[in-house]
């Protein structure tokens, strides 16, 4: 098996996304839901205190007035009602934040393939192997380290606040609550900040790990391009767009959408298009010879499209690729080099790339 050195193509990333495979960090939503849950609980503390206090008082009154046989069923129902009333706002807010953070990080995604039945999921040997993967070990060590540091932060804050907390015992109830509230807020802020830092670092790590896992062999990339070239839907779409541009704008429209114009340098000109997140491979947007080639070069200057002088490549494209067809397979590497060069340019100025 060859070495996987090539970045994943847009098609492979789309296929992975359809299977629910994306770069995501569990720590990012967890960090924000932790902070939000504590904040909502503190913000709703008066509401919670009033409800739970009233329920406690009512419980003692019920027990004092009647027998336990009649009081317990009523208290059970009332207790469930109070739990529901006091917990739903907090759970609702936390759930919304969790979904929102995941949406912002991952984007809209509905992967039906995740729900498909797969007998391999019940294979004990495969499941056991997955438990001992390097990624699983890293996640375990990260969790242990995160919990250990969080516990140390709580301990450090508590140790430094211990004299104040001890003195708070002798203070009036309102003053004691204020001291405890300040202590709790310091813990939440420090632990929450630590969780956010860890979450951001983990998200960067997950992105890099996912990109590495998605890498492809050169053969896989070429094979994918070849398969896409033969896809009837893609061919039909390219022809439709080609006809629209030809009828509406002619070569000028093709050059306007191009990433580069390859010349030989005066007799032939071929406009190359490629959108990383949409196209499987570079393709020809417009081409011409002699007078039409000169017009294409002028259009390139007008639209600030880089001009690439490469005689062999220009002849190859002219002979083997029609408008809105993918470029020949043996030109992929050279065109990829040209596109990388173009992406590094300052697009405010016109540039020319000569063959080496």
C-alpha positions in Angstrom: 0.0 0.0 0.0 1.3 3.4 -1.0 2.0 6.3 1.4 -0.9 8.6 2.0 0.6 12.0 1.2 -2.2 13.9 -0.6 -4.8 16.0 1.1 -8.3 14.7 1.0 -10.3 15.7 -2.1 -13.6 17.6 -1.6 -15.5 14.5 -2.7 -13.9 12.3 0.0 -14.6 14.9 2.6 -18.3 15.1 1.4 -18.6 11.3 1.5 -17.1 11.3 5.0 -19.5 14.0 6.2 -22.4 12.0 4.8 -21.2 9.2 7.1 -21.0 11.6 10.1 -17.2 11.7 10.0 -16.1 15.2 10.7 -13.5 17.0 12.8 -15.1 17.7 16.1 -14.1 18.1 19.7 -16.3 16.9 22.5 -14.5 19.2 24.9 -15.7 22.4 23.1 -19.5 22.0 23.8 -18.7 20.4 27.2 -16.7 23.5 28.3 -19.5 25.9 27.3 -22.3 23.8 28.7 -20.4 23.5 32.0 -20.1 27.3 32.2 -23.7 27.9 31.1 -25.2 25.3 33.5 -23.4 26.9 36.5 -24.3 30.4 35.4 -28.0 29.6 34.8 -28.1 27.8 38.2 -26.7 30.8 40.0 -28.9 33.2 38.0 -32.0 31.2 38.9 -30.9 30.5 42.5 -33.7 32.7 44.0 -36.3 30.9 41.9 -34.8 27.5 42.9 -34.6 28.5 46.6 -38.2 29.7 46.6 -39.6 26.5 45.0 -37.5 24.0 46.9 -38.0 25.9 50.2 -41.8 26.0 49.7 -41.8 22.3 48.8 -39.8 21.4 52.0 -42.1 23.5 54.2 -45.2 21.9 52.6 -43.7 18.4 53.1 -43.4 18.9 56.9 -46.9 20.3 57.0 -48.4 17.4 55.1 -46.6 14.8 57.3 -47.7 16.7 60.5 -51.4 16.9 59.4 -52.0 13.3 58.1 -50.7 9.8 58.0 -47.8 8.8 55.9 -50.0 6.5 53.8 -51.9 9.4 52.4 -49.1 12.0 52.4 -46.4 10.1 50.6 -48.3 9.6 47.2 -49.1 13.3 47.2 -45.6 14.3 48.1 -44.2 12.0 45.4 -46.3 13.7 42.7 -45.5 17.2 44.1 -41.8 16.3 44.3 -41.7 15.2 40.6 -43.5 18.4 39.6 -41.1 20.6 41.5 -38.1 18.7 40.0 -39.6 19.2 36.5 -40.3 22.9 37.0 -36.9 23.7 38.5 -34.8 21.6 36.2 -36.4 22.2 32.7 -35.2 25.8 32.3 -31.6 24.8 33.2 -31.6 21.6 31.0 -33.2 23.5 28.2 -30.6 26.3 28.2 -27.7 23.8 28.4 -29.2 21.7 25.6 -29.6 24.8 23.4 -26.0 25.9 24.0 -24.7 22.4 23.3 -26.5 22.2 20.0 -25.5 25.7 19.0 -21.8 25.1 19.7 -21.9 21.9 17.8 -23.7 23.6 14.9 -21.1 26.5 14.8 -18.2 24.0 14.9 -19.4 21.3 12.6 -22.1 23.1 10.6 -25.4 21.6 9.4 -25.2 17.9 9.1 -27.7 15.0 8.9 -26.0 11.7 8.3 -28.5 8.9 7.7 -25.7 6.4 7.3 -25.0 6.6 11.0 -28.4 4.9 11.6 -27.9 2.1 9.1 -27.6 -1.4 10.6 -24.0 -2.8 10.4 -23.3 -6.3 11.8 -19.6 -5.2 12.2 -20.7 -2.9 15.1 -21.5 -6.1 17.1 -18.1 -7.8 16.4 -16.5 -8.1 19.8 -12.9 -8.4 18.4 -13.3 -5.2 16.3 -14.8 -3.4 19.3 -12.0 -4.6 21.6 -9.3 -3.5 19.1 -10.9 0.0 18.9 -10.5 0.3 22.6 -6.7 0.0 22.3 -6.2 2.5 19.5 -3.7 5.3 20.0 -6.5 7.8 19.6 -8.5 6.1 22.5 -5.4 6.2 24.7 -4.8 9.9 24.0 -8.5 10.6 24.8 -8.2 8.7 28.1 -4.9 10.4 29.1 -6.4 13.8 28.2 -9.5 13.2 30.3 -7.4 12.1 33.3 -5.1 15.1 33.0 -8.1 17.5 32.5 -9.9 16.2 35.6 -6.7 16.3 37.7 -5.9 19.9 36.8 -9.5 20.9 37.4 -9.4 19.3 40.8 -6.1 21.1 41.6 -7.6 24.5 40.5 -10.6 23.9 42.9 -8.2 22.9 45.7 -6.0 25.9 45.1 -8.9 28.3 45.2 -10.4 26.6 48.3 -7.0 26.6 50.1 -6.5 30.3 49.4 -10.1 31.1 50.4 -10.2 28.9 53.5 -9.6 31.7 56.1 -12.4 33.8 54.6 -14.8 30.8 54.4 -14.0 29.9 58.1 -14.8 33.5 59.2 -18.0 33.4 57.1 -19.5 30.9 59.5 -19.8 33.6 62.2 -21.4 36.1 59.8 -25.1 36.7 59.2 -26.7 34.4 56.7 -26.8 37.0 53.9 -23.2 37.9 54.3 -22.2 34.2 54.5 -24.1 33.5 51.2 -22.3 36.4 49.5 -18.9 35.0 50.6 -19.8 31.6 49.3 -21.2 33.0 46.1 -17.9 34.9 45.5 -15.9 31.7 46.2 -18.1 29.7 43.8 -17.8 32.3 41.1 -14.0 32.3 41.3 -14.0 28.5 41.0 -16.4 28.5 38.0 -14.4 31.3 36.2 -11.0 29.6 36.7 -12.2 26.1 35.9 -14.3 27.3 33.0 -11.4 29.3 31.5 -9.2 26.2 31.9 -11.8 24.0 30.1 -12.1 26.5 27.3 -8.4 26.6 26.7 -8.3 22.8 26.7 -11.3 22.7 24.3 -9.7 25.1 21.8 -6.4 23.1 21.9 -8.4 19.9 21.5 -10.3 21.2 18.6 -7.1 22.2 16.8 -5.7 18.7 17.5 -8.9 17.0 16.2 -8.8 19.1 13.0 -5.2 18.1 12.3 -5.8 14.4 13.3 -8.9 14.3 11.0 -7.0 15.9 8.1 -4.2 13.3 8.6 -6.7 10.4 8.7 -8.4 11.6 5.5 -5.2 11.8 3.5 -5.1 9.8 0.3 -2.6 8.0 -1.9 -1.7 9.6 -5.2 -3.3 6.7 -7.0 -6.6 7.2 -5.0 -6.7 10.9 -6.1 -6.1 10.1 -9.7 -8.7 7.3 -9.6 -11.3 9.6 -8.0 -10.7 12.2 -10.7 -11.0 9.5 -13.4 -14.3 8.2 -11.9 -15.6 11.8 -11.7 -14.7 12.3 -15.3 -16.9 9.4 -16.3 -19.9 10.5 -14.1 -22.8 11.2 -16.5 -24.3 13.8 -14.1 -21.0 15.7 -13.9 -20.6 15.6 -17.6 -24.1 16.8 -18.2 -23.7 19.6 -15.7 -20.5 20.8 -17.3 -22.0 20.8 -20.8 -25.0 22.7 -19.6 -22.8 25.4 -18.0 -20.5 25.5 -21.0 -23.5 26.1 -23.3 -24.8 28.9 -21.0 -21.5 30.6 -21.0 -20.9 30.1 -24.7 -24.3 31.6 -25.6 -24.3 34.4 -23.0 -20.7 35.6 -22.7 -18.5 33.5 -25.0 -14.8 33.1 -24.1 -14.9 36.2 -22.0 -17.2 34.5 -19.5 -15.0 31.5 -19.3 -11.9 33.5 -18.6 -13.7 35.6 -16.0 -14.3 32.4 -14.0 -10.8 30.9 -14.6 -8.0 30.5 -12.1 -5.3 30.6 -14.7 -4.7 31.0 -18.5 -2.1 28.7 -20.0 -0.4 30.0 -23.2 2.4 28.8 -25.6 2.8 32.0 -25.3 1.0 33.7 -28.2 -0.6 31.1 -30.6 -2.6 29.1 -28.0 -4.5 30.1 -24.8 -6.5 27.8 -22.5 -8.4 29.1 -19.5 -8.4 26.6 -16.6 -11.1 26.5 -13.9 -11.0 24.8 -10.5 -13.0 25.3 -7.3 -11.5 23.3 -4.5 -14.8 22.6 -2.7 -16.8 21.8 -5.8 -14.7 20.4 -8.7 -13.1 17.0 -8.7 -10.3 18.2 -11.0 -9.2 21.2 -13.0 -11.1 21.7 -16.3 -11.0 23.8 -19.4 -13.3 26.9 -19.4 -12.3 28.4 -22.7 -9.6 27.9 -25.4 -8.5 29.5 -28.6 -5.7 29.9 -31.1 -4.1 32.9 -32.9 -6.5 35.9 -32.7 -8.9 34.2 -30.2 -5.8 33.3 -28.1 -4.8 37.0 -28.0 -8.3 37.9 -27.0 -8.3 35.3 -24.2 -5.0 36.7 -22.9 -6.4 40.3 -23.0 -9.5 39.0 -21.0 -7.1 37.5 -18.5 -5.4 40.9 -18.1 -8.8 42.5 -17.8 -10.0 40.2 -15.0 -6.5 39.9 -13.4 -6.3 36.1 -14.1 -2.7 34.9 -13.9 -1.1 33.9 -17.2 1.0 30.7 -17.3 3.5 30.3 -20.1 4.1 26.6 -20.8 4.4 25.5 -24.4 4.1 21.7 -23.7 1.2 22.1 -21.3 -0.7 24.5 -23.7 -0.3 22.0 -26.6 -1.4 19.1 -24.4 -4.5 20.9 -23.2 -5.3 22.2 -26.7 -5.1 18.7 -28.2 -6.7 16.6 -25.5 -9.2 18.7 -23.6 -12.4 20.3 -24.9 -14.2 23.2 -23.2 -15.7 22.0 -19.9 -13.8 18.7 -19.9 -11.3 17.8 -17.2 -7.7 18.2 -18.1 -5.7 15.1 -19.0 -4.7 12.9 -16.0 -0.9 13.2 -16.7 -1.2 17.0 -16.3 -2.6 16.9 -12.8 0.7 17.4 -10.9 1.9 20.3 -13.0 -1.5 22.1 -12.9 -1.6 21.5 -9.1 1.8 23.2 -8.8 0.5 26.1 -10.9 -2.6 26.4 -8.7 -0.5 26.3 -5.5 1.6 29.1 -7.0 -1.5 31.1 -7.8 -2.9 30.7 -4.3 0.3 32.3 -2.9 0.0 35.4 -5.1 -1.2 38.8 -4.3 -4.3 38.9 -6.4 -4.3 42.6 -6.7 -1.6 42.5 -9.4 -1.2 40.6 -12.7 1.4 37.8 -12.6 2.9 35.5 -15.1 4.3 32.0 -14.5 6.8 30.6 -16.9 7.6 26.9 -17.3 10.7 25.7 -15.5 
